[in-house]
Amino acid sequence: MEIRSVSNDPLITNTNQNKKVEADVQLPQDPKDKIEISAEGRTMATNELSSERLKQIQNKINSNFYNSNEVLGKVADKILSEIQK
């Protein structure tokens, strides 16, 4: 089997049967991820969190608090409000 280089219209050729088969290949997009950190987030990053606060956060993560319907609903509402601006 012969495999030719990837292009917008890639072809795979089976030399034993002399048949060409089109391959459905999607090339990866150039990702343009972006992150924005709020003023509150920057403040939190520059200040040390107390060990008690860190324990609270860890307990919420371990108890799947952030995966609850209530929290997910709030996140979805916030995303929607940002999109509609």
Secondary structure, 3 states (H helix, E strand, C coil): CEECCCCCCCEEEECCCCEEEECCCCCCCCCCCCCCCCHHHHHHHHCCCCHHHHHHHHHHHHCCHHHCHHHHHHHHHHHHHHHCC
